[in-house]
Amino acid sequence: MSDYQAMQAKLVAEIDAAADLDAVEALRVAALGKAGSVSALLKTLGGMTPDERQTQGPQIHALREAVTNALAARKAALEGAALEAKLAAERLDMTLPADAAPKGSVHPVSQVMDEIAEIFADMGFAVATGPEIEDDWRNFTALNIPETHPARAMHDTFYFPDKDAEGRAMLLRTHTSPVQVRTMMSQEPPIRIIAPGRVYRSDSDATHTPMFHQVEGLVIDRDIHMGHLKWTLETFLKAFFERDDIVLRLRPSYFPFTEPSAEVDVGYRQEKGRRIVGGHGDDDGHAWMELLGSGMVNRRVLANCGLDPDAWQGFAFGIGIDRLAMLKYGMDDLRAFFDGDLRWLSHYGFGALNVPTLSGGISA
């Protein structure tokens, strides 16, 4: 055995016997470091004659390669053993009882959706849903929104490049009103529904986001009038805010799909930088705040959906779910709803067992 082979056998044996990663590192430095034994041999190659370099060079390089491979193998073995030991120590006993403390929480938007559904269910409303990708006929035309209306402009609506099989433009719905259209076309009156869901518009600031949540209500029956609309909204808002002093003011407005149309204001007061809904807006310290849009369903919309406007009447309304959550639970920036910050959710979130009920309390 040559001196190089003997040195290789000695170093490899020491490496294989290393007890931990620190010992492996010490052996690496002693052999391959700047002042290491193998590194010293590599430095002698420059002073050798060509014949010596041809005979001894391959042996020195083989020594370095053998030591390098032995170091890598021992390091991998020690790291694998450490990982196995760690995994064994972290083993879970699945027969143990579950941790009773809840770890997650319900997002305020989901909670408010449940609150709204609970209140309207008590008034005889069903929950209706529809696709978030709609055609422009259901999203606009059927709702009496002409092609020249600014709501169709690209700065408000997210359009898709392709059209459907009937040549209609496809888009992300800008409101949940297409659900009303689908319901009127598929169900016979009387109809009482709410349509909660995600909607999309090209807008973003502290009170607007490109995606937000909206709930719309629709009632179709005989002899329906604005009084029914006002009573429904008052009953809902009193139950939602859990206050009896909710006062509404209806102002004439314009929406293509309702006639007459009305903006609905609610009385509120400012308290410690927060808007508190309740009270008469004309009282001292109180003001009016615009809350939602509403009106009687336009005759053209009824006809577009296959209903006889001389036989059936109805009302509709729409309100932002995110805005309701902000008003009720004191949040001041809509963008935080979608940031995914667990600290925010742990503060404003709701327990999974806090199911809204009229008997137990909507926001209990």
VENZIJO-V230822 format. One record per pair of residues at least 6 apart in sequence whose ideal C-beta (glycine too) atoms are under 6 Angstrom apart, sorted by sequence separation. I is the first residue (numbers start at 0). J is the second residue. D is the distance in Angstrom with one decimal. If there is no record, write none. Layout:
# VENZIJO-V230822
i={I I}
j={J J}
d={D D}
This chain:
# VENZIJO-V230822
i={17 29 30 31 144 162 163 203 237 254 279 280 302 355 30 31 253 267 268 278 280 301 44 237 252 335 236 252 267 116 159 182 252 268 298 199 265 14 44 139 158 249 250 266 321 13 197 266 156 157 233 249 266 197 198 321 178 247 248 268 156 268 296 247 40 175 195 266 295 296 10 246 175 193 194 267 193 264 265 293 174 37 173 192 264 265 291 292 37 172 173 191 262 263 291 171 263 37 134 190 262 263 136 188 189 135 261 134 135 244 246 261 138 142 244 260 134 242 259 30 240 259 257 175 179 254 257 133 138 141 176 248 258 137 175 254 257 131 256 157 27 137 133 256 155 155 154 129 129 23 276 23 127 129 3 7 14 127 10 14 17 273 20 7 11 257 3 14 127 228 131 124 125 126 127 123 124 124 119 112 228 223 223 219 219 218 218 217 115 216 215 108 213 213 214 212 212 211 144 143 143 142 118 118 184 183 184 188 180 208 205 206 143 143 143 142 141 111 108 111 111 107 121 117 110 104 107 114 113 105 104 105 105 114 101}
j={23 35 36 37 150 168 169 209 243 260 285 286 308 361 37 38 260 274 275 285 287 308 52 245 260 343 245 261 276 126 169 192 262 278 308 210 276 26 56 151 170 261 262 278 333 26 210 279 170 171 247 263 280 212 213 336 194 263 264 284 173 285 313 265 59 194 214 285 314 315 30 266 196 214 215 288 216 287 288 316 198 62 198 217 289 290 316 317 63 198 200 218 289 290 318 199 291 66 163 219 292 293 167 219 220 167 293 167 168 277 279 294 172 176 278 294 169 277 294 66 276 295 294 213 217 292 295 172 177 180 215 287 297 177 215 294 297 172 297 199 70 180 177 300 200 201 201 177 178 73 326 74 178 181 58 62 69 182 66 70 73 329 77 65 69 315 62 73 192 293 197 191 192 193 194 191 192 193 193 195 314 312 313 311 313 313 314 315 214 316 317 212 317 319 320 320 321 321 255 255 256 256 235 238 304 304 305 311 304 333 332 333 297 299 300 300 303 320 320 323 324 324 357 355 349 344 347 355 355 348 348 349 351 361 350}
d={4.7 5.6 5.6 5.6 5.9 5.7 5.8 5.6 6.0 4.4 6.0 5.5 5.7 4.8 4.7 5.9 5.5 5.0 5.3 4.6 3.7 4.3 5.8 4.8 4.7 5.4 4.8 5.8 4.9 5.5 4.2 5.6 4.4 5.8 3.9 5.3 5.7 5.4 5.8 5.8 4.9 4.2 4.7 4.8 5.6 5.9 5.8 5.0 5.4 4.3 5.7 5.8 3.7 5.9 4.9 5.8 3.7 5.7 4.3 5.3 5.6 4.9 4.3 5.9 4.9 4.2 4.1 5.3 5.3 5.5 5.6 4.4 5.1 5.6 4.8 5.0 4.9 4.2 5.7 3.7 5.4 6.0 6.0 5.3 5.4 4.7 5.8 5.6 5.2 5.7 5.4 5.3 5.7 5.5 3.8 3.8 4.9 5.8 5.5 4.1 5.9 5.6 5.4 4.5 4.1 5.7 5.4 4.0 4.4 4.7 4.8 5.6 5.5 5.5 5.5 3.6 5.8 4.7 5.8 5.2 5.2 6.0 2.7 5.3 4.6 6.0 5.7 4.4 5.2 4.8 6.0 5.9 4.7 4.1 4.7 5.8 5.7 5.8 5.4 5.4 5.2 4.8 4.9 5.1 5.7 5.9 5.7 5.7 3.9 5.4 5.8 5.3 5.2 5.3 4.3 4.9 4.4 5.2 5.2 5.8 5.6 5.1 5.4 5.1 4.6 6.0 5.2 5.2 4.3 5.9 5.8 4.8 5.2 5.9 4.9 5.3 6.0 5.1 4.9 5.3 4.0 4.3 5.4 5.5 3.8 5.2 5.5 5.0 5.6 5.0 4.2 5.4 6.0 5.7 5.5 3.9 5.4 5.2 4.7 4.5 5.3 4.1 5.6 4.6 5.1 3.8 5.9 5.3 5.8 5.7 5.1 5.4 5.2 4.7 5.4 5.8 4.5 5.4 6.0 5.6 4.6 4.5 5.6 4.7 4.5 5.8 5.3 4.4 5.1 5.9 2.9 4.2 5.9 4.9 5.9}
